[in-house]
Amino acid sequence: MNRYMPITGHDCNIPYLLIDTQAPIDVLHDAAAYRIHAVTQLLESFSVPDSPRHEPAFLQELTLVCSIMLRDGCDLMDVTGRRLQEKLSS
């Protein structure tokens, strides 16, 4: 595994946001959990039955923000999983 892995959320020829795959596992896990929990809390705030109806453009922007944060979290969890697998294999 390369030391620095670009995030997959944005398709670009020049990677500009990278994950340090050799960072401590607890740091990688914490960064992933932070993003996933933030998205969960945001989505839960919109699931309240009494919330006002939102414009489609607003909901589209909301889903974009959530998908970016979830992709980052999934990328971090992927690196964490690989690192844990390496530890189990050695």
PDB file of N, CA, C and O in Angstrom:
ATOM      1  N   MET A   1       0.852  -1.167   0.000  1.00  0.00           N
ATOM      2  CA  MET A   1       0.000   0.000   0.000  1.00  0.00           C
ATOM      3  C   MET A   1       0.902   1.237   0.000  1.00  0.00           C
ATOM      4  O   MET A   1       1.846   1.335   0.785  1.00  0.00           O
ATOM      5  N   ASN A   2       0.593   2.178  -0.897  1.00  0.00           N
ATOM      6  CA  ASN A   2       1.347   3.430  -0.955  1.00  0.00           C
ATOM      7  C   ASN A   2       1.162   4.226   0.328  1.00  0.00           C
ATOM      8  O   ASN A   2       0.131   4.114   0.991  1.00  0.00           O
ATOM      9  N   ARG A   3       2.155   5.027   0.675  1.00  0.00           N
ATOM     10  CA  ARG A   3       2.091   5.815   1.906  1.00  0.00           C
ATOM     11  C   ARG A   3       0.912   6.780   1.883  1.00  0.00           C
ATOM     12  O   ARG A   3       0.203   6.905   2.882  1.00  0.00           O
ATOM     13  N   TYR A   4       0.690   7.461   0.765  1.00  0.00           N
ATOM     14  CA  TYR A   4      -0.396   8.432   0.666  1.00  0.00           C
ATOM     15  C   TYR A   4      -1.397   7.985  -0.390  1.00  0.00           C
ATOM     16  O   TYR A   4      -1.035   7.702  -1.532  1.00  0.00           O
ATOM     17  N   MET A   5      -2.651   7.927   0.010  1.00  0.00           N
ATOM     18  CA  MET A   5      -3.726   7.491  -0.881  1.00  0.00           C
ATOM     19  C   MET A   5      -4.672   8.665  -1.116  1.00  0.00           C
ATOM     20  O   MET A   5      -5.151   9.269  -0.157  1.00  0.00           O
ATOM     21  N   PRO A   6      -4.950   8.998  -2.387  1.00  0.00           N
ATOM     22  CA  PRO A   6      -5.899  10.089  -2.629  1.00  0.00           C
ATOM     23  C   PRO A   6      -7.316   9.669  -2.253  1.00  0.00           C
ATOM     24  O   PRO A   6      -7.683   8.501  -2.381  1.00  0.00           O
ATOM     25  N   ILE A   7      -8.108  10.637  -1.786  1.00  0.00           N
ATOM     26  CA  ILE A   7      -9.506  10.320  -1.515  1.00  0.00           C
ATOM     27  C   ILE A   7     -10.203  10.063  -2.842  1.00  0.00           C
ATOM     28  O   ILE A   7      -9.770  10.559  -3.882  1.00  0.00           O
ATOM     29  N   THR A   8     -11.269   9.295  -2.807  1.00  0.00           N
ATOM     30  CA  THR A   8     -11.961   8.927  -4.049  1.00  0.00           C
ATOM     31  C   THR A   8     -13.142   9.827  -4.358  1.00  0.00           C
ATOM     32  O   THR A   8     -13.766   9.676  -5.408  1.00  0.00           O
ATOM     33  N   GLY A   9     -13.465  10.761  -3.471  1.00  0.00           N
ATOM     34  CA  GLY A   9     -14.653  11.584  -3.645  1.00  0.00           C
ATOM     35  C   GLY A   9     -14.606  12.572  -4.781  1.00  0.00           C
ATOM     36  O   GLY A   9     -15.655  13.054  -5.210  1.00  0.00           O
ATOM     37  N   HIS A  10     -13.437  12.894  -5.283  1.00  0.00           N
ATOM     38  CA  HIS A  10     -13.330  13.889  -6.336  1.00  0.00           C
ATOM     39  C   HIS A  10     -12.378  13.374  -7.396  1.00  0.00           C
ATOM     40  O   HIS A  10     -11.204  13.122  -7.125  1.00  0.00           O
ATOM     41  N   ASP A  11     -12.892  13.220  -8.601  1.00  0.00           N
ATOM     42  CA  ASP A  11     -12.086  12.709  -9.706  1.00  0.00           C
ATOM     43  C   ASP A  11     -11.225  13.834 -10.266  1.00  0.00           C
ATOM     44  O   ASP A  11     -11.739  14.789 -10.848  1.00  0.00           O
ATOM     45  N   CYS A  12      -9.924  13.715 -10.087  1.00  0.00           N
ATOM     46  CA  CYS A  12      -9.006  14.770 -10.519  1.00  0.00           C
ATOM     47  C   CYS A  12      -7.687  14.121 -10.937  1.00  0.00           C
ATOM     48  O   CYS A  12      -7.267  13.122 -10.353  1.00  0.00           O
ATOM     49  N   ASN A  13      -7.046  14.690 -11.940  1.00  0.00           N
ATOM     50  CA  ASN A  13      -5.768  14.145 -12.403  1.00  0.00           C
ATOM     51  C   ASN A  13      -4.646  14.344 -11.397  1.00  0.00           C
ATOM     52  O   ASN A  13      -3.714  13.543 -11.334  1.00  0.00           O
ATOM     53  N   ILE A  14      -4.734  15.414 -10.607  1.00  0.00           N
ATOM     54  CA  ILE A  14      -3.711  15.711  -9.612  1.00  0.00           C
ATOM     55  C   ILE A  14      -4.339  15.567  -8.232  1.00  0.00           C
ATOM     56  O   ILE A  14      -5.112  16.432  -7.821  1.00  0.00           O
ATOM     57  N   PRO A  15      -4.022  14.488  -7.500  1.00  0.00           N
ATOM     58  CA  PRO A  15      -4.607  14.321  -6.167  1.00  0.00           C
ATOM     59  C   PRO A  15      -4.181  15.459  -5.243  1.00  0.00           C
ATOM     60  O   PRO A  15      -3.009  15.836  -5.207  1.00  0.00           O
ATOM     61  N   TYR A  16      -5.135  15.998  -4.504  1.00  0.00           N
ATOM     62  CA  TYR A  16      -4.825  17.117  -3.619  1.00  0.00           C
ATOM     63  C   TYR A  16      -5.233  16.854  -2.185  1.00  0.00           C
ATOM     64  O   TYR A  16      -4.762  17.546  -1.282  1.00  0.00           O
ATOM     65  N   LEU A  17      -6.078  15.895  -1.949  1.00  0.00           N
ATOM     66  CA  LEU A  17      -6.416  15.474  -0.593  1.00  0.00           C
ATOM     67  C   LEU A  17      -5.986  14.024  -0.440  1.00  0.00           C
ATOM     68  O   LEU A  17      -6.460  13.147  -1.162  1.00  0.00           O
ATOM     69  N   LEU A  18      -5.095  13.781   0.496  1.00  0.00           N
ATOM     70  CA  LEU A  18      -4.495  12.463   0.644  1.00  0.00           C
ATOM     71  C   LEU A  18      -4.684  11.928   2.050  1.00  0.00           C
ATOM     72  O   LEU A  18      -4.760  12.686   3.017  1.00  0.00           O
ATOM     73  N   ILE A  19      -4.758  10.617   2.146  1.00  0.00           N
ATOM     74  CA  ILE A  19      -4.813   9.930   3.433  1.00  0.00           C
ATOM     75  C   ILE A  19      -3.433   9.327   3.675  1.00  0.00           C
ATOM     76  O   ILE A  19      -2.897   8.624   2.818  1.00  0.00           O
ATOM     77  N   ASP A  20      -2.865   9.604   4.836  1.00  0.00           N
ATOM     78  CA  ASP A  20      -1.588   8.994   5.219  1.00  0.00           C
ATOM     79  C   ASP A  20      -1.899   7.578   5.696  1.00  0.00           C
ATOM     80  O   ASP A  20      -2.392   7.385   6.808  1.00  0.00           O
ATOM     81  N   THR A  21      -1.612   6.601   4.860  1.00  0.00           N
ATOM     82  CA  THR A  21      -1.953   5.214   5.182  1.00  0.00           C
ATOM     83  C   THR A  21      -1.121   4.657   6.327  1.00  0.00           C
ATOM     84  O   THR A  21      -1.431   3.588   6.853  1.00  0.00           O
ATOM     85  N   GLN A  22      -0.065   5.371   6.722  1.00  0.00           N
ATOM     86  CA  GLN A  22       0.760   4.913   7.832  1.00  0.00           C
ATOM     87  C   GLN A  22       0.462   5.660   9.133  1.00  0.00           C
ATOM     88  O   GLN A  22       1.170   5.496  10.127  1.00  0.00           O
ATOM     89  N   ALA A  23      -0.580   6.472   9.120  1.00  0.00           N
ATOM     90  CA  ALA A  23      -0.998   7.146  10.358  1.00  0.00           C
ATOM     91  C   ALA A  23      -1.459   6.084  11.347  1.00  0.00           C
ATOM     92  O   ALA A  23      -1.851   4.992  10.935  1.00  0.00           O
ATOM     93  N   PRO A  24      -1.420   6.379  12.632  1.00  0.00           N
ATOM     94  CA  PRO A  24      -1.894   5.399  13.616  1.00  0.00           C
ATOM     95  C   PRO A  24      -3.342   4.984  13.329  1.00  0.00           C
ATOM     96  O   PRO A  24      -4.172   5.807  12.943  1.00  0.00           O
ATOM     97  N   ILE A  25      -3.621   3.705  13.524  1.00  0.00           N
ATOM     98  CA  ILE A  25      -4.946   3.168  13.209  1.00  0.00           C
ATOM     99  C   ILE A  25      -6.044   3.892  13.978  1.00  0.00           C
ATOM    100  O   ILE A  25      -7.116   4.145  13.430  1.00  0.00           O
ATOM    101  N   ASP A  26      -5.790   4.229  15.240  1.00  0.00           N
ATOM    102  CA  ASP A  26      -6.834   4.909  16.008  1.00  0.00           C
ATOM    103  C   ASP A  26      -7.127   6.298  15.447  1.00  0.00           C
ATOM    104  O   ASP A  26      -8.260   6.769  15.539  1.00  0.00           O
ATOM    105  N   VAL A  27      -6.132   6.958  14.869  1.00  0.00           N
ATOM    106  CA  VAL A  27      -6.331   8.279  14.261  1.00  0.00           C
ATOM    107  C   VAL A  27      -7.161   8.137  12.983  1.00  0.00           C
ATOM    108  O   VAL A  27      -8.075   8.927  12.746  1.00  0.00           O
ATOM    109  N   LEU A  28      -6.849   7.142  12.167  1.00  0.00           N
ATOM    110  CA  LEU A  28      -7.626   6.890  10.951  1.00  0.00           C
ATOM    111  C   LEU A  28      -9.077   6.569  11.294  1.00  0.00           C
ATOM    112  O   LEU A  28     -10.003   7.097  10.678  1.00  0.00           O
ATOM    113  N   HIS A  29      -9.262   5.697  12.286  1.00  0.00           N
ATOM    114  CA  HIS A  29     -10.610   5.313  12.696  1.00  0.00           C
ATOM    115  C   HIS A  29     -11.383   6.509  13.235  1.00  0.00           C
ATOM    116  O   HIS A  29     -12.559   6.684  12.918  1.00  0.00           O
ATOM    117  N   ASP A  30     -10.725   7.335  14.052  1.00  0.00           N
ATOM    118  CA  ASP A  30     -11.377   8.509  14.627  1.00  0.00           C
ATOM    119  C   ASP A  30     -11.806   9.491  13.535  1.00  0.00           C
ATOM    120  O   ASP A  30     -12.899  10.053  13.603  1.00  0.00           O
ATOM    121  N   ALA A  31     -10.958   9.697  12.535  1.00  0.00           N
ATOM    122  CA  ALA A  31     -11.297  10.607  11.434  1.00  0.00           C
ATOM    123  C   ALA A  31     -12.500  10.081  10.644  1.00  0.00           C
ATOM    124  O   ALA A  31     -13.375  10.851  10.251  1.00  0.00           O
ATOM    125  N   ALA A  32     -12.536   8.771  10.416  1.00  0.00           N
ATOM    126  CA  ALA A  32     -13.671   8.165   9.707  1.00  0.00           C
ATOM    127  C   ALA A  32     -14.944   8.273  10.537  1.00  0.00           C
ATOM    128  O   ALA A  32     -15.995   8.660  10.025  1.00  0.00           O
ATOM    129  N   ALA A  33     -14.850   7.935  11.805  1.00  0.00           N
ATOM    130  CA  ALA A  33     -16.022   7.975  12.679  1.00  0.00           C
ATOM    131  C   ALA A  33     -16.580   9.389  12.788  1.00  0.00           C
ATOM    132  O   ALA A  33     -17.797   9.574  12.804  1.00  0.00           O
ATOM    133  N   TYR A  34     -15.707  10.383  12.863  1.00  0.00           N
ATOM    134  CA  TYR A  34     -16.141  11.780  12.966  1.00  0.00           C
ATOM    135  C   TYR A  34     -17.000  12.169  11.765  1.00  0.00           C
ATOM    136  O   TYR A  34     -18.055  12.783  11.924  1.00  0.00           O
ATOM    137  N   ARG A  35     -16.550  11.812  10.571  1.00  0.00           N
ATOM    138  CA  ARG A  35     -17.291  12.154   9.357  1.00  0.00           C
ATOM    139  C   ARG A  35     -18.611  11.404   9.270  1.00  0.00           C
ATOM    140  O   ARG A  35     -19.637  11.987   8.917  1.00  0.00           O
ATOM    141  N   ILE A  36     -18.591  10.128   9.586  1.00  0.00           N
ATOM    142  CA  ILE A  36     -19.810   9.324   9.498  1.00  0.00           C
ATOM    143  C   ILE A  36     -20.832   9.774  10.543  1.00  0.00           C
ATOM    144  O   ILE A  36     -22.023   9.843  10.243  1.00  0.00           O
ATOM    145  N   HIS A  37     -20.394  10.078  11.747  1.00  0.00           N
ATOM    146  CA  HIS A  37     -21.314  10.563  12.787  1.00  0.00           C
ATOM    147  C   HIS A  37     -21.889  11.928  12.407  1.00  0.00           C
ATOM    148  O   HIS A  37     -23.070  12.184  12.646  1.00  0.00           O
ATOM    149  N   ALA A  38     -21.082  12.800  11.825  1.00  0.00           N
ATOM    150  CA  ALA A  38     -21.572  14.119  11.421  1.00  0.00           C
ATOM    151  C   ALA A  38     -22.682  13.992  10.380  1.00  0.00           C
ATOM    152  O   ALA A  38     -23.697  14.682  10.465  1.00  0.00           O
ATOM    153  N   VAL A  39     -22.491  13.117   9.407  1.00  0.00           N
ATOM    154  CA  VAL A  39     -23.520  12.899   8.386  1.00  0.00           C
ATOM    155  C   VAL A  39     -24.769  12.304   9.022  1.00  0.00           C
ATOM    156  O   VAL A  39     -25.886  12.707   8.694  1.00  0.00           O
ATOM    157  N   THR A  40     -24.589  11.359   9.919  1.00  0.00           N
ATOM    158  CA  THR A  40     -25.728  10.739  10.586  1.00  0.00           C
ATOM    159  C   THR A  40     -26.551  11.779  11.344  1.00  0.00           C
ATOM    160  O   THR A  40     -27.778  11.796  11.243  1.00  0.00           O
ATOM    161  N   GLN A  41     -25.878  12.642  12.099  1.00  0.00           N
ATOM    162  CA  GLN A  41     -26.592  13.679  12.853  1.00  0.00           C
ATOM    163  C   GLN A  41     -27.300  14.652  11.923  1.00  0.00           C
ATOM    164  O   GLN A  41     -28.425  15.064  12.204  1.00  0.00           O
ATOM    165  N   LEU A  42     -26.664  15.022  10.829  1.00  0.00           N
ATOM    166  CA  LEU A  42     -27.281  15.930   9.874  1.00  0.00           C
ATOM    167  C   LEU A  42     -28.537  15.308   9.261  1.00  0.00           C
ATOM    168  O   LEU A  42     -29.584  15.953   9.190  1.00  0.00           O
ATOM    169  N   LEU A  43     -28.427  14.064   8.824  1.00  0.00           N
ATOM    170  CA  LEU A  43     -29.582  13.396   8.223  1.00  0.00           C
ATOM    171  C   LEU A  43     -30.704  13.180   9.230  1.00  0.00           C
ATOM    172  O   LEU A  43     -31.881  13.302   8.891  1.00  0.00           O
ATOM    173  N   GLU A  44     -30.339  12.858  10.469  1.00  0.00           N
ATOM    174  CA  GLU A  44     -31.366  12.678  11.493  1.00  0.00           C
ATOM    175  C   GLU A  44     -32.113  13.977  11.763  1.00  0.00           C
ATOM    176  O   GLU A  44     -33.306  13.951  12.064  1.00  0.00           O
ATOM    177  N   SER A  45     -31.433  15.103  11.659  1.00  0.00           N
ATOM    178  CA  SER A  45     -32.108  16.379  11.898  1.00  0.00           C
ATOM    179  C   SER A  45     -33.158  16.668  10.822  1.00  0.00           C
ATOM    180  O   SER A  45     -34.095  17.428  11.067  1.00  0.00           O
ATOM    181  N   PHE A  46     -33.015  16.081   9.649  1.00  0.00           N
ATOM    182  CA  PHE A  46     -33.997  16.282   8.580  1.00  0.00           C
ATOM    183  C   PHE A  46     -35.074  15.206   8.567  1.00  0.00           C
ATOM    184  O   PHE A  46     -36.002  15.273   7.761  1.00  0.00           O
ATOM    185  N   SER A  47     -34.967  14.225   9.437  1.00  0.00           N
ATOM    186  CA  SER A  47     -35.968  13.159   9.463  1.00  0.00           C
ATOM    187  C   SER A  47     -37.106  13.448  10.431  1.00  0.00           C
ATOM    188  O   SER A  47     -38.027  12.641  10.559  1.00  0.00           O
ATOM    189  N   VAL A  48     -37.055  14.581  11.110  1.00  0.00           N
ATOM    190  CA  VAL A  48     -38.106  14.963  12.047  1.00  0.00           C
ATOM    191  C   VAL A  48     -39.386  15.225  11.254  1.00  0.00           C
ATOM    192  O   VAL A  48     -39.375  15.990  10.290  1.00  0.00           O
ATOM    193  N   PRO A  49     -40.492  14.588  11.660  1.00  0.00           N
ATOM    194  CA  PRO A  49     -41.736  14.741  10.894  1.00  0.00           C
ATOM    195  C   PRO A  49     -42.254  16.180  10.803  1.00  0.00           C
ATOM    196  O   PRO A  49     -42.936  16.524   9.838  1.00  0.00           O
ATOM    197  N   ASP A  50     -41.944  17.016  11.783  1.00  0.00           N
ATOM    198  CA  ASP A  50     -42.453  18.385  11.789  1.00  0.00           C
ATOM    199  C   ASP A  50     -41.580  19.361  11.003  1.00  0.00           C
ATOM    200  O   ASP A  50     -41.887  20.552  10.946  1.00  0.00           O
ATOM    201  N   SER A  51     -40.498  18.873  10.397  1.00  0.00           N
ATOM    202  CA  SER A  51     -39.604  19.798   9.692  1.00  0.00           C
ATOM    203  C   SER A  51     -40.304  20.367   8.462  1.00  0.00           C
ATOM    204  O   SER A  51     -41.091  19.676   7.815  1.00  0.00           O
ATOM    205  N   PRO A  52     -40.018  21.614   8.144  1.00  0.00           N
ATOM    206  CA  PRO A  52     -40.666  22.235   6.979  1.00  0.00           C
ATOM    207  C   PRO A  52     -40.201  21.588   5.680  1.00  0.00           C
ATOM    208  O   PRO A  52     -39.119  21.005   5.609  1.00  0.00           O
ATOM    209  N   ARG A  53     -41.012  21.699   4.689  1.00  0.00           N
ATOM    210  CA  ARG A  53     -40.675  21.140   3.383  1.00  0.00           C
ATOM    211  C   ARG A  53     -39.531  21.949   2.773  1.00  0.00           C
ATOM    212  O   ARG A  53     -39.526  23.179   2.829  1.00  0.00           O
ATOM    213  N   HIS A  54     -38.560  21.240   2.187  1.00  0.00           N
ATOM    214  CA  HIS A  54     -37.381  21.901   1.648  1.00  0.00           C
ATOM    215  C   HIS A  54     -37.418  21.904   0.122  1.00  0.00           C
ATOM    216  O   HIS A  54     -38.004  21.024  -0.510  1.00  0.00           O
ATOM    217  N   GLU A  55     -36.787  22.901  -0.434  1.00  0.00           N
ATOM    218  CA  GLU A  55     -36.687  23.027  -1.883  1.00  0.00           C
ATOM    219  C   GLU A  55     -35.793  21.920  -2.446  1.00  0.00           C
ATOM    220  O   GLU A  55     -34.832  21.516  -1.792  1.00  0.00           O
ATOM    221  N   PRO A  56     -36.096  21.422  -3.651  1.00  0.00           N
ATOM    222  CA  PRO A  56     -35.257  20.385  -4.260  1.00  0.00           C
ATOM    223  C   PRO A  56     -33.786  20.783  -4.386  1.00  0.00           C
ATOM    224  O   PRO A  56     -32.906  19.942  -4.200  1.00  0.00           O
ATOM    225  N   ALA A  57     -33.508  22.039  -4.696  1.00  0.00           N
ATOM    226  CA  ALA A  57     -32.112  22.474  -4.830  1.00  0.00           C
ATOM    227  C   ALA A  57     -31.378  22.350  -3.505  1.00  0.00           C
ATOM    228  O   ALA A  57     -30.212  21.955  -3.471  1.00  0.00           O
ATOM    229  N   PHE A  58     -32.056  22.684  -2.413  1.00  0.00           N
ATOM    230  CA  PHE A  58     -31.456  22.546  -1.085  1.00  0.00           C
ATOM    231  C   PHE A  58     -31.173  21.089  -0.769  1.00  0.00           C
ATOM    232  O   PHE A  58     -30.099  20.753  -0.270  1.00  0.00           O
ATOM    233  N   LEU A  59     -32.130  20.227  -1.058  1.00  0.00           N
ATOM    234  CA  LEU A  59     -31.936  18.797  -0.791  1.00  0.00           C
ATOM    235  C   LEU A  59     -30.826  18.216  -1.654  1.00  0.00           C
ATOM    236  O   LEU A  59     -30.104  17.320  -1.216  1.00  0.00           O
ATOM    237  N   GLN A  60     -30.685  18.714  -2.867  1.00  0.00           N
ATOM    238  CA  GLN A  60     -29.603  18.257  -3.739  1.00  0.00           C
ATOM    239  C   GLN A  60     -28.245  18.641  -3.148  1.00  0.00           C
ATOM    240  O   GLN A  60     -27.318  17.831  -3.143  1.00  0.00           O
ATOM    241  N   GLU A  61     -28.126  19.871  -2.652  1.00  0.00           N
ATOM    242  CA  GLU A  61     -26.882  20.309  -2.021  1.00  0.00           C
ATOM    243  C   GLU A  61     -26.602  19.504  -0.758  1.00  0.00           C
ATOM    244  O   GLU A  61     -25.456  19.143  -0.486  1.00  0.00           O
ATOM    245  N   LEU A  62     -27.640  19.225   0.006  1.00  0.00           N
ATOM    246  CA  LEU A  62     -27.495  18.425   1.226  1.00  0.00           C
ATOM    247  C   LEU A  62     -26.972  17.031   0.901  1.00  0.00           C
ATOM    248  O   LEU A  62     -26.067  16.536   1.574  1.00  0.00           O
ATOM    249  N   THR A  63     -27.530  16.401  -0.117  1.00  0.00           N
ATOM    250  CA  THR A  63     -27.071  15.053  -0.465  1.00  0.00           C
ATOM    251  C   THR A  63     -25.633  15.067  -0.974  1.00  0.00           C
ATOM    252  O   THR A  63     -24.887  14.114  -0.748  1.00  0.00           O
ATOM    253  N   LEU A  64     -25.238  16.141  -1.659  1.00  0.00           N
ATOM    254  CA  LEU A  64     -23.852  16.245  -2.128  1.00  0.00           C
ATOM    255  C   LEU A  64     -22.894  16.315  -0.941  1.00  0.00           C
ATOM    256  O   LEU A  64     -21.885  15.611  -0.910  1.00  0.00           O
ATOM    257  N   VAL A  65     -23.212  17.166   0.035  1.00  0.00           N
ATOM    258  CA  VAL A  65     -22.366  17.289   1.227  1.00  0.00           C
ATOM    259  C   VAL A  65     -22.272  15.953   1.951  1.00  0.00           C
ATOM    260  O   VAL A  65     -21.188  15.538   2.360  1.00  0.00           O
ATOM    261  N   CYS A  66     -23.407  15.284   2.109  1.00  0.00           N
ATOM    262  CA  CYS A  66     -23.410  13.990   2.802  1.00  0.00           C
ATOM    263  C   CYS A  66     -22.589  12.950   2.050  1.00  0.00           C
ATOM    264  O   CYS A  66     -21.850  12.179   2.662  1.00  0.00           O
ATOM    265  N   SER A  67     -22.714  12.927   0.738  1.00  0.00           N
ATOM    266  CA  SER A  67     -21.974  11.916  -0.031  1.00  0.00           C
ATOM    267  C   SER A  67     -20.468  12.163   0.041  1.00  0.00           C
ATOM    268  O   SER A  67     -19.693  11.208   0.098  1.00  0.00           O
ATOM    269  N   ILE A  68     -20.041  13.428   0.040  1.00  0.00           N
ATOM    270  CA  ILE A  68     -18.614  13.736   0.155  1.00  0.00           C
ATOM    271  C   ILE A  68     -18.078  13.244   1.500  1.00  0.00           C
ATOM    272  O   ILE A  68     -17.044  12.578   1.561  1.00  0.00           O
ATOM    273  N   MET A  69     -18.788  13.575   2.570  1.00  0.00           N
ATOM    274  CA  MET A  69     -18.329  13.180   3.901  1.00  0.00           C
ATOM    275  C   MET A  69     -18.349  11.660   4.071  1.00  0.00           C
ATOM    276  O   MET A  69     -17.450  11.092   4.692  1.00  0.00           O
ATOM    277  N   LEU A  70     -19.371  11.003   3.521  1.00  0.00           N
ATOM    278  CA  LEU A  70     -19.427   9.547   3.627  1.00  0.00           C
ATOM    279  C   LEU A  70     -18.321   8.875   2.816  1.00  0.00           C
ATOM    280  O   LEU A  70     -17.745   7.884   3.263  1.00  0.00           O
ATOM    281  N   ARG A  71     -18.020   9.403   1.630  1.00  0.00           N
ATOM    282  CA  ARG A  71     -16.916   8.832   0.842  1.00  0.00           C
ATOM    283  C   ARG A  71     -15.595   8.962   1.581  1.00  0.00           C
ATOM    284  O   ARG A  71     -14.808   8.016   1.629  1.00  0.00           O
ATOM    285  N   ASP A  72     -15.353  10.134   2.158  1.00  0.00           N
ATOM    286  CA  ASP A  72     -14.127  10.318   2.948  1.00  0.00           C
ATOM    287  C   ASP A  72     -14.070   9.308   4.086  1.00  0.00           C
ATOM    288  O   ASP A  72     -13.036   8.683   4.319  1.00  0.00           O
ATOM    289  N   GLY A  73     -15.184   9.153   4.791  1.00  0.00           N
ATOM    290  CA  GLY A  73     -15.238   8.195   5.895  1.00  0.00           C
ATOM    291  C   GLY A  73     -15.003   6.774   5.427  1.00  0.00           C
ATOM    292  O   GLY A  73     -14.299   6.008   6.085  1.00  0.00           O
ATOM    293  N   CYS A  74     -15.587   6.420   4.299  1.00  0.00           N
ATOM    294  CA  CYS A  74     -15.392   5.065   3.758  1.00  0.00           C
ATOM    295  C   CYS A  74     -13.945   4.842   3.323  1.00  0.00           C
ATOM    296  O   CYS A  74     -13.395   3.761   3.534  1.00  0.00           O
ATOM    297  N   ASP A  75     -13.327   5.856   2.718  1.00  0.00           N
ATOM    298  CA  ASP A  75     -11.915   5.745   2.341  1.00  0.00           C
ATOM    299  C   ASP A  75     -11.048   5.518   3.577  1.00  0.00           C
ATOM    300  O   ASP A  75     -10.154   4.671   3.574  1.00  0.00           O
ATOM    301  N   LEU A  76     -11.320   6.279   4.627  1.00  0.00           N
ATOM    302  CA  LEU A  76     -10.563   6.118   5.871  1.00  0.00           C
ATOM    303  C   LEU A  76     -10.795   4.741   6.488  1.00  0.00           C
ATOM    304  O   LEU A  76      -9.854   4.117   6.979  1.00  0.00           O
ATOM    305  N   MET A  77     -12.030   4.265   6.467  1.00  0.00           N
ATOM    306  CA  MET A  77     -12.318   2.930   7.004  1.00  0.00           C
ATOM    307  C   MET A  77     -11.644   1.847   6.157  1.00  0.00           C
ATOM    308  O   MET A  77     -11.216   0.822   6.689  1.00  0.00           O
ATOM    309  N   ASP A  78     -11.548   2.069   4.846  1.00  0.00           N
ATOM    310  CA  ASP A  78     -10.865   1.120   3.967  1.00  0.00           C
ATOM    311  C   ASP A  78      -9.397   0.993   4.350  1.00  0.00           C
ATOM    312  O   ASP A  78      -8.869  -0.115   4.447  1.00  0.00           O
ATOM    313  N   VAL A  79      -8.738   2.128   4.568  1.00  0.00           N
ATOM    314  CA  VAL A  79      -7.328   2.106   4.980  1.00  0.00           C
ATOM    315  C   VAL A  79      -7.196   1.440   6.345  1.00  0.00           C
ATOM    316  O   VAL A  79      -6.290   0.633   6.558  1.00  0.00           O
ATOM    317  N   THR A  80      -8.093   1.771   7.270  1.00  0.00           N
ATOM    318  CA  THR A  80      -8.062   1.158   8.602  1.00  0.00           C
ATOM    319  C   THR A  80      -8.212  -0.351   8.506  1.00  0.00           C
ATOM    320  O   THR A  80      -7.488  -1.093   9.170  1.00  0.00           O
ATOM    321  N   GLY A  81      -9.144  -0.809   7.687  1.00  0.00           N
ATOM    322  CA  GLY A  81      -9.345  -2.249   7.502  1.00  0.00           C
ATOM    323  C   GLY A  81      -8.133  -2.940   6.923  1.00  0.00           C
ATOM    324  O   GLY A  81      -7.762  -4.027   7.365  1.00  0.00           O
ATOM    325  N   ARG A  82      -7.513  -2.317   5.938  1.00  0.00           N
ATOM    326  CA  ARG A  82      -6.299  -2.899   5.347  1.00  0.00           C
ATOM    327  C   ARG A  82      -5.175  -2.987   6.366  1.00  0.00           C
ATOM    328  O   ARG A  82      -4.460  -3.987   6.435  1.00  0.00           O
ATOM    329  N   ARG A  83      -5.026  -1.928   7.160  1.00  0.00           N
ATOM    330  CA  ARG A  83      -3.974  -1.922   8.179  1.00  0.00           C
ATOM    331  C   ARG A  83      -4.215  -3.013   9.208  1.00  0.00           C
ATOM    332  O   ARG A  83      -3.277  -3.698   9.617  1.00  0.00           O
ATOM    333  N   LEU A  84      -5.458  -3.183   9.630  1.00  0.00           N
ATOM    334  CA  LEU A  84      -5.782  -4.238  10.602  1.00  0.00           C
ATOM    335  C   LEU A  84      -5.543  -5.628  10.001  1.00  0.00           C
ATOM    336  O   LEU A  84      -5.058  -6.534  10.678  1.00  0.00           O
ATOM    337  N   GLN A  85      -5.891  -5.777   8.725  1.00  0.00           N
ATOM    338  CA  GLN A  85      -5.647  -7.051   8.034  1.00  0.00           C
ATOM    339  C   GLN A  85      -4.165  -7.346   7.982  1.00  0.00           C
ATOM    340  O   GLN A  85      -3.764  -8.490   8.191  1.00  0.00           O
ATOM    341  N   GLU A  86      -3.337  -6.349   7.708  1.00  0.00           N
ATOM    342  CA  GLU A  86      -1.888  -6.531   7.683  1.00  0.00           C
ATOM    343  C   GLU A  86      -1.368  -6.977   9.042  1.00  0.00           C
ATOM    344  O   GLU A  86      -0.500  -7.845   9.126  1.00  0.00           O
ATOM    345  N   LYS A  87      -1.899  -6.384  10.105  1.00  0.00           N
ATOM    346  CA  LYS A  87      -1.468  -6.775  11.456  1.00  0.00           C
ATOM    347  C   LYS A  87      -1.855  -8.214  11.763  1.00  0.00           C
ATOM    348  O   LYS A  87      -1.089  -8.946  12.390  1.00  0.00           O
ATOM    349  N   LEU A  88      -3.033  -8.619  11.328  1.00  0.00           N
ATOM    350  CA  LEU A  88      -3.470  -9.997  11.581  1.00  0.00           C
ATOM    351  C   LEU A  88      -2.672 -11.009  10.776  1.00  0.00           C
ATOM    352  O   LEU A  88      -2.445 -12.134  11.223  1.00  0.00           O
ATOM    353  N   SER A  89      -2.245 -10.598   9.574  1.00  0.00           N
ATOM    354  CA  SER A  89      -1.490 -11.503   8.710  1.00  0.00           C
ATOM    355  C   SER A  89      -0.044 -11.678   9.145  1.00  0.00           C
ATOM    356  O   SER A  89       0.581 -12.688   8.821  1.00  0.00           O
ATOM    357  N   SER A  90       0.499 -10.704   9.879  1.00  0.00           N
ATOM    358  CA  SER A  90       1.919 -10.796  10.242  1.00  0.00           C
ATOM    359  C   SER A  90       2.133 -11.492  11.561  1.00  0.00           C
ATOM    360  O   SER A  90       3.273 -11.644  12.000  1.00  0.00           O
TER     361      SER A  90
END
